[in-house]
Amino acid sequence: KNGVTGTWLPAFDPNNTTTYTFTPDAGQCATNDTLKVNIIKKTTPDFDPIADVCEGTRITLPTTSKNGVTGTW
């Protein structure tokens, strides 16, 4: 954003919350900074089984899973 170049350490880990340190390249009037990246674990929706239905029967599928995930089919 402000044109400062440098490197981040450690290497990015997409599976774990980590605090990263930015070290500006030499010769710039800039200081180190840190940034914490929170990784939110994915939740797999969990639904109760739907009973068998006759062909052509209309049913409404649930839009909220047992573990609180909402969505559409």
VEXNU-460216 format. One record per atom (N, C-alpha, C): x, y, z; residue number from 0; residue in three letters; atom name. Coordinates in steps of 0.02 Angstrom, whole numbers, plus 32768, in hexadecimal, padded with zeros to 4 digits. Example, Ala and Ser with C-alpha at 12.3 -4.5 7.8 and 13.67 -1.06 7.14 Angstrom:
BEGIN
> 8294/7EE4/8186/0/ALA/N $
> 8267/7F1F/8186/0/ALA/CA $
> 8294/7F5B/8186/0/ALA/C $
> 8282/7F90/8162/1/SER/N $
> 82AC/7FCB/8165/1/SER/CA $
> 8285/8002/818A/1/SER/C $
// end
This chain:
BEGIN
> 8029/7FC4/8000/0/LYS/N $
> 8000/8000/8000/0/LYS/CA $
> 802B/803E/8000/0/LYS/C $
> 8061/803D/8027/1/ASN/N $
> 808C/8078/802B/1/ASN/CA $
> 80CE/806F/8006/1/ASN/C $
> 80D5/8039/7FDF/2/GLY/N $
> 810F/802F/7FB5/2/GLY/CA $
> 814C/8011/7FD7/2/GLY/C $
> 8147/7FFF/8016/3/VAL/N $
> 8180/7FE0/8038/3/VAL/CA $
> 8185/7F97/8022/3/VAL/C $
> 81C0/7F82/800E/4/THR/N $
> 81CB/7F3C/7FFA/4/THR/CA $
> 81F2/7F19/8030/4/THR/C $
> 81E9/7ED7/8033/5/GLY/N $
> 820C/7EB0/8065/5/GLY/CA $
> 81F5/7E67/8063/5/GLY/C $
> 8201/7E45/809A/6/THR/N $
> 81F0/7DFE/809E/6/THR/CA $
> 81C7/7DEF/80DD/6/THR/C $
> 819E/7DB9/80D7/7/TRP/N $
> 8176/7DA2/810F/7/TRP/CA $
> 8194/7D60/8128/7/TRP/C $
> 8197/7D58/816A/8/LEU/N $
> 81AD/7D19/8188/8/LEU/CA $
> 817F/7D09/81C2/8/LEU/C $
> 8170/7CCA/81D0/9/PRO/N $
> 8183/7C90/81A9/9/PRO/CA $
> 815B/7C8C/8168/9/PRO/C $
> 8166/7C56/8142/10/ALA/N $
> 813F/7C4A/8105/10/ALA/CA $
> 80F6/7C43/8117/10/ALA/C $
> 80CA/7C59/80EA/11/PHE/N $
> 8082/7C57/80F8/11/PHE/CA $
> 806A/7C0F/8103/11/PHE/C $
> 8042/7C05/8137/12/ASP/N $
> 8025/7BC4/8147/12/ASP/CA $
> 7FDA/7BCA/8143/12/ASP/C $
> 7FBA/7BAE/810F/13/PRO/N $
> 7F72/7BB5/8107/13/PRO/CA $
> 7F49/7B89/8137/13/PRO/C $
> 7F6A/7B63/8162/14/ASN/N $
> 7F46/7B35/818E/14/ASN/CA $
> 7F47/7B49/81D8/14/ASN/C $
> 7F6F/7B7B/81E9/15/ASN/N $
> 7F76/7B8D/8230/15/ASN/CA $
> 7F79/7BD9/8238/15/ASN/C $
> 7F5B/7BF1/826F/16/THR/N $
> 7F60/7C37/8281/16/THR/CA $
> 7FA9/7C46/8292/16/THR/C $
> 7FC4/7C7A/8273/17/THR/N $
> 800B/7C89/827C/17/THR/CA $
> 8015/7CD5/827D/17/THR/C $
> 8046/7CEC/82A3/18/THR/N $
> 805B/7D32/82A1/18/THR/CA $
> 8099/7D36/8275/18/THR/C $
> 8096/7D62/8243/19/TYR/N $
> 80CB/7D6A/8212/19/TYR/CA $
> 80EF/7DAC/821F/19/TYR/C $
> 8130/7DAE/8210/20/THR/N $
> 8158/7DEA/8218/20/THR/CA $
> 816F/7E01/81D3/20/THR/C $
> 8162/7E41/81C4/21/PHE/N $
> 8179/7E61/8186/21/PHE/CA $
> 81B9/7E86/8193/21/PHE/C $
> 81EC/7E76/816D/22/THR/N $
> 822C/7E99/8172/22/THR/CA $
> 8238/7EC0/8132/22/THR/C $
> 823A/7F02/8136/23/PRO/N $
> 8245/7F2B/80FA/23/PRO/CA $
> 828A/7F1D/80DC/23/PRO/C $
> 828E/7F23/8099/24/ASP/N $
> 82CF/7F1E/8078/24/ASP/CA $
> 82FB/7F58/8090/24/ASP/C $
> 833D/7F4D/808D/25/ALA/N $
> 836E/7F80/80A2/25/ALA/CA $
> 8366/7FC0/807A/25/ALA/C $
> 8377/7FF7/8099/26/GLY/N $
> 8378/8038/8076/26/GLY/CA $
> 8335/805C/8076/26/GLY/C $
> 8304/8042/8099/27/GLN/N $
> 82C3/8064/809C/27/GLN/CA $
> 82BA/8080/80E2/27/GLN/C $
> 8298/80B6/80E7/28/CYS/N $
> 828B/80D4/8128/28/CYS/CA $
> 824B/80B3/8143/28/CYS/C $
> 8253/8075/815B/29/ALA/N $
> 8219/804E/8172/29/ALA/CA $
> 822F/801F/81A9/29/ALA/C $
> 8200/800A/81D2/30/THR/N $
> 820E/7FDC/8209/30/THR/CA $
> 81E8/7F9A/81FF/30/THR/C $
> 81FD/7F68/8225/31/ASN/N $
> 81DB/7F27/8224/31/ASN/CA $
> 8193/7F30/823D/31/ASN/C $
> 8169/7F02/8227/32/ASP/N $
> 8123/7F02/823F/32/ASP/CA $
> 810D/7EBA/8244/32/ASP/C $
> 80D8/7EAD/826A/33/THR/N $
> 80BD/7E6A/826F/33/THR/CA $
> 8074/7E6A/825A/33/THR/C $
> 805E/7E2F/8245/34/LEU/N $
> 8019/7E27/8230/34/LEU/CA $
> 8003/7DE1/8244/34/LEU/C $
> 7FCD/7DDC/826A/35/LYS/N $
> 7FB2/7D9B/827D/35/LYS/CA $
> 7F7B/7D88/824C/35/LYS/C $
> 7F80/7D4C/822E/36/VAL/N $
> 7F4E/7D33/8200/36/VAL/CA $
> 7F2A/7CF9/8223/36/VAL/C $
> 7EE9/7D03/8230/37/ASN/N $
> 7EC0/7CCF/8250/37/ASN/CA $
> 7EA4/7CA1/821B/37/ASN/C $
> 7EB1/7C61/8222/38/ILE/N $
> 7E97/7C2E/81F5/38/ILE/CA $
> 7E59/7C0F/8215/38/ILE/C $
> 7E21/7C14/81F3/39/ILE/N $
> 7DE2/7BF8/820D/39/ILE/CA $
> 7DD9/7BB4/81EC/39/ILE/C $
> 7DD4/7B81/8216/40/LYS/N $
> 7DCC/7B3D/81FD/40/LYS/CA $
> 7D88/7B35/81DB/40/LYS/C $
> 7D87/7B11/81A3/41/LYS/N $
> 7D49/7B04/817E/41/LYS/CA $
> 7D1D/7AD6/81A7/41/LYS/C $
> 7CDB/7AE1/81A2/42/THR/N $
> 7CAA/7AB6/81C3/42/THR/CA $
> 7C84/7A90/818D/42/THR/C $
> 7C80/7A4F/8194/43/THR/N $
> 7C59/7A26/8166/43/THR/CA $
> 7C12/7A22/8181/43/THR/C $
> 7BE0/7A37/815A/44/PRO/N $
> 7B9B/7A33/8171/44/PRO/CA $
> 7B89/79EA/8182/44/PRO/C $
> 7B63/79E0/81B7/45/ASP/N $
> 7B4E/799E/81CD/45/ASP/CA $
> 7B01/799D/81CE/45/ASP/C $
> 7AE4/7972/81A4/46/PHE/N $
> 7A9B/796D/819F/46/PHE/CA $
> 7A83/7927/81B3/46/PHE/C $
> 7A47/7925/81CF/47/ASP/N $
> 7A26/78E4/81DB/47/ASP/CA $
> 7A12/78C7/8197/47/ASP/C $
> 7A11/7885/8191/48/PRO/N $
> 79FB/7866/8153/48/PRO/CA $
> 79B2/7878/8144/48/PRO/C $
> 79A2/787C/8104/49/ILE/N $
> 795E/7888/80ED/49/ILE/CA $
> 793E/7844/80DD/49/ILE/C $
> 7902/783A/80F5/50/ALA/N $
> 78DF/77FA/80E7/50/ALA/CA $
> 78D3/77F3/809C/50/ALA/C $
> 78D0/77B5/8084/51/ASP/N $
> 78C0/77A9/803E/51/ASP/CA $
> 787C/77C6/802D/51/ASP/C $
> 7874/77DF/7FF0/52/VAL/N $
> 7835/77FB/7FD9/52/VAL/CA $
> 7824/77DD/7F95/52/VAL/C $
> 77E4/77DB/7F85/53/CYS/N $
> 77CE/77C2/7F45/53/CYS/CA $
> 77E2/77F2/7F0D/53/CYS/C $
> 77EF/77D7/7ED3/54/GLU/N $
> 7800/7800/7E99/54/GLU/CA $
> 77CA/7835/7E8E/54/GLU/C $
> 77DF/7872/7E81/55/GLY/N $
> 77B0/78A8/7E74/55/GLY/CA $
> 7799/78CC/7EB2/55/GLY/C $
> 77A9/78B2/7EED/56/THR/N $
> 7796/78D2/7F2C/56/THR/CA $
> 77C3/790E/7F38/56/THR/C $
> 77A5/7946/7F49/57/ARG/N $
> 77CC/7981/7F59/57/ARG/CA $
> 77DB/7983/7FA4/57/ARG/C $
> 781A/7992/7FB4/58/ILE/N $
> 782D/799A/7FFA/58/ILE/CA $
> 7856/79DB/7FFE/58/ILE/C $
> 785E/79F3/803A/59/THR/N $
> 7888/7A2E/8045/59/THR/CA $
> 78C6/7A17/806A/59/THR/C $
> 78FF/7A23/804B/60/LEU/N $
> 793E/7A12/806C/60/LEU/CA $
> 7950/7A48/809F/60/LEU/C $
> 796F/7A34/80D6/61/PRO/N $
> 797F/7A65/810A/61/PRO/CA $
> 79B3/7A97/80F2/61/PRO/C $
> 79AC/7AD4/8109/62/THR/N $
> 79DC/7B09/80F6/62/THR/CA $
> 7A0C/7B1A/812F/62/THR/C $
> 7A05/7AF8/8168/63/THR/N $
> 7A33/7AFF/81A0/63/THR/CA $
> 7A47/7ABA/81B8/63/THR/C $
> 7A88/7AAE/81BC/64/SER/N $
> 7AA0/7A6D/81D3/64/SER/CA $
> 7A9A/7A67/821E/64/SER/C $
> 7AA4/7A2B/8238/65/LYS/N $
> 7AA2/7A1F/8280/65/LYS/CA $
> 7AD8/7A47/82A5/65/LYS/C $
> 7B0F/7A57/8281/66/ASN/N $
> 7B45/7A7D/82A1/66/ASN/CA $
> 7B44/7AC7/828E/66/ASN/C $
> 7B09/7ADF/8276/67/GLY/N $
> 7AFF/7B27/826E/67/GLY/CA $
> 7B16/7B46/822D/67/GLY/C $
> 7B29/7B1D/81FB/68/VAL/N $
> 7B3D/7B38/81BB/68/VAL/CA $
> 7AFF/7B44/8191/68/VAL/C $
> 7AF7/7B81/8176/69/THR/N $
> 7ABD/7B91/814D/69/THR/CA $
> 7AD1/7B95/8104/69/THR/C $
> 7AA2/7B88/80D8/70/GLY/N $
> 7AB1/7B8B/8090/70/GLY/CA $
> 7A76/7B76/8067/70/GLY/C $
> 7A83/7B6C/8027/71/THR/N $
> 7A4F/7B57/7FF8/71/THR/CA $
> 7A66/7B19/7FD3/71/THR/C $
> 7A36/7AF5/7FB8/72/TRP/N $
> 7A44/7AB9/7F90/72/TRP/CA $
> 7A3F/7ACB/7F47/72/TRP/C $
// end
